């Protein structure tokens, strides 16, 4: 009667997520060693259009695959290693042992796709994969395998890790044995020094 306002409080209002629409990614490690299980594994949640997690989803299967950073296929159909499918529990799928064996020409991403076709796929941030620093073997190739006496043959020596990736930081002394008493090895760099694994 005196014109003042009276505060009022409504009953509780329950807001539920809208229909499943997309995937939300918690990124894995963004710098990894080839062949080594990612220290931080990804988690992927099913959400509505507004980013609310569908916590009632316990049935979706999310499949992970590798693509290049620009989302094009990786060369030679290289694949992620480990368990690449995970089932949602309370709306979120968790991976436990993903790894990648090859060093590509640039970073990769992980693509996540739901078993529900109506849900938009998602991608991780770019992941840089580097070779292990542990030497596994050398690849040795020659520019020719038949030559006359006195003409040079150029050998290319590449230091490789267990997965066949070039160890670009490798710099160590080495020797080459030639199975011919008449053969000579002439180095164009200091004897036995491999200065470039490429």
C-alpha positions in Angstrom: 0.0 0.0 0.0 2.9 2.3 0.6 4.5 1.5 -2.8 7.4 -0.6 -1.6 8.4 -3.8 -3.3 8.3 -7.2 -1.6 11.0 -9.7 -2.5 9.8 -13.2 -3.5 11.7 -16.4 -4.2 10.5 -19.0 -6.7 10.5 -22.7 -6.1 13.6 -24.6 -7.2 14.1 -24.7 -11.0 15.9 -27.8 -12.5 17.8 -27.0 -15.7 18.7 -30.1 -17.7 21.1 -30.4 -20.6 19.6 -30.1 -24.1 19.9 -32.9 -26.7 23.4 -34.3 -27.4 25.1 -32.1 -30.0 29.0 -32.2 -29.8 32.1 -33.4 -28.1 34.3 -31.5 -25.7 37.9 -32.5 -25.5 40.3 -32.4 -22.5 43.6 -32.4 -24.3 46.4 -35.0 -23.9 50.0 -34.1 -23.6 50.9 -31.7 -26.4 54.5 -32.7 -26.7 55.2 -36.5 -26.7 58.0 -39.0 -27.6 57.3 -41.4 -30.4 56.4 -44.9 -29.1 55.8 -43.7 -25.6 52.3 -43.7 -23.9 51.1 -40.1 -23.5 51.7 -38.8 -20.0 48.4 -37.0 -20.0 45.6 -39.0 -21.7 42.6 -37.3 -23.3 39.1 -37.3 -22.0 36.1 -36.5 -24.2 32.6 -35.5 -23.0 29.3 -35.6 -24.8 27.6 -32.1 -24.5 24.7 -30.2 -25.7 25.0 -27.2 -28.0 25.8 -25.0 -25.0 28.6 -27.1 -23.6 26.6 -28.8 -20.8 27.8 -32.4 -20.3 25.2 -35.1 -20.9 25.8 -36.9 -17.6 23.0 -39.4 -18.4 25.1 -40.8 -21.4 26.6 -44.1 -20.5 26.4 -45.8 -23.8 28.3 -43.7 -26.5 31.5 -45.1 -27.9 34.1 -42.5 -28.9 36.8 -43.5 -31.4 40.1 -41.7 -31.6 42.3 -41.5 -34.7 45.3 -39.5 -35.8 45.3 -36.7 -38.4 47.7 -34.0 -39.3 47.4 -30.6 -37.6 45.5 -29.3 -40.6 43.0 -32.2 -40.2 44.2 -34.0 -43.3 45.1 -37.8 -43.2 48.5 -38.7 -41.8 50.9 -40.3 -44.3 50.9 -44.0 -44.9 47.7 -44.5 -42.9 49.7 -44.4 -39.6 47.5 -45.1 -36.6 47.3 -44.3 -32.9 48.5 -47.1 -30.7 46.6 -48.4 -27.6 42.9 -48.7 -27.0 41.4 -46.2 -29.5 37.8 -46.6 -28.4 36.4 -45.6 -25.1 32.8 -45.7 -23.7 31.2 -42.8 -21.9 30.6 -43.0 -18.2 28.4 -40.2 -16.8 28.9 -38.5 -20.1 32.7 -38.7 -20.4 35.0 -41.2 -22.2 38.5 -41.6 -20.8 41.5 -43.0 -22.6 44.3 -44.8 -20.8 47.2 -45.9 -23.1 47.3 -43.9 -26.4 50.6 -43.4 -28.1 51.9 -42.6 -31.6 55.0 -44.1 -33.2 56.0 -41.9 -36.1 57.5 -38.4 -36.3 55.6 -36.7 -39.1 56.5 -33.6 -41.1 54.5 -31.5 -38.6 52.3 -31.8 -35.5 49.4 -34.2 -35.4 45.9 -33.9 -33.8 43.6 -36.6 -32.4 40.2 -36.8 -34.0 37.3 -38.0 -31.9 34.2 -39.4 -33.4 31.1 -40.6 -31.6 29.1 -43.7 -32.3 26.0 -41.3 -32.5 26.1 -39.9 -36.0 24.2 -36.7 -34.9 27.1 -35.6 -32.6 29.7 -33.4 -34.2 33.3 -34.8 -34.2 36.0 -32.9 -32.3 39.8 -32.5 -32.4 42.6 -32.1 -29.9 45.0 -29.2 -30.1 48.2 -29.9 -32.2 50.5 -32.5 -30.7 54.3 -32.4 -31.4 55.8 -35.9 -31.7 59.6 -36.2 -31.4 61.9 -39.2 -31.9 63.3 -41.0 -28.9 66.9 -40.1 -28.1 67.7 -43.8 -27.6 69.6 -45.1 -30.6 68.3 -48.4 -31.9 70.1 -48.8 -35.2 71.7 -47.1 -38.2 70.4 -47.1 -41.7 73.2 -47.0 -44.2 72.6 -46.4 -47.9 75.0 -45.7 -50.8 74.6 -43.5 -53.8 75.7 -46.5 -56.0 76.4 -50.1 -55.3 78.7 -50.8 -58.4 81.7 -48.6 -59.2 85.2 -48.9 -60.7 88.3 -48.6 -58.6 89.2 -45.1 -57.5 85.8 -43.6 -57.9 84.0 -42.4 -54.7 80.9 -43.9 -53.2 78.9 -41.7 -51.0 77.4 -43.3 -47.9 74.4 -41.8 -46.0 74.1 -42.9 -42.4 70.9 -42.2 -40.5 70.6 -42.8 -36.7 67.2 -44.3 -36.0 65.1 -45.0 -32.9 63.2 -48.2 -32.3 60.3 -47.0 -34.5 62.5 -46.0 -37.4 62.4 -42.2 -36.7 65.6 -40.2 -37.4 67.3 -39.0 -34.3 68.2 -35.5 -35.5 70.1 -34.6 -32.4 72.4 -37.7 -32.7 76.1 -36.6 -32.8 78.6 -39.3 -31.9 81.8 -40.9 -32.9 81.6 -44.0 -35.1 83.6 -46.3 -37.4 82.8 -48.2 -40.6 84.4 -51.6 -41.3 85.0 -52.5 -45.0 85.1 -56.2 -45.7 87.9 -55.8 -48.3 91.7 -55.6 -47.6 92.2 -53.3 -50.6 89.3 -50.8 -49.7 89.9 -47.4 -48.3 87.5 -45.1 -46.6 88.0 -41.4 -47.1 85.9 -39.1 -44.9 84.7 -35.6 -45.9 84.3 -34.7 -42.3 86.4 -35.5 -39.2 87.1 -39.3 -39.1 84.3 -41.2 -37.5 82.2 -38.1 -36.7 78.6 -38.2 -37.7 77.6 -34.6 -37.7 74.2 -34.8 -39.3 71.8 -37.8 -38.9 69.8 -36.6 -41.9 
